[in-house]
């Protein structure tokens, strides 16, 4: 079963390399989670967390690329792209 941090405000759900990835928001922190679909242990891993994560993608090598908002000022959002 999943806890509240793992299922609060779900978004950006995707499957890549037989792994399920999703993003949740808990207490003003964005979190990216991973669940291997081909293993029997069904362990959920926290892959990345931080403030203002806008979008993420998974490379062919399995790395996470993250688009992060640097700040929010009214309706203007400034985006910063990084990879891990």
HUQUI-V347291 format. One line per field, one symbol per residue. burial: I if it has 24 or more other ideal C-beta (glycine too) atoms within 12 Angstrom, else O. Layout:
burial->???
This chain:
burial->OOOOOIOOOOOIOOOIOOIIIIIIIOOOOIIIIIIOOOOOOOOIOIIIIIOOIIIIIIOOOOOIIIIIOOOOOOOOOOOOOOOO
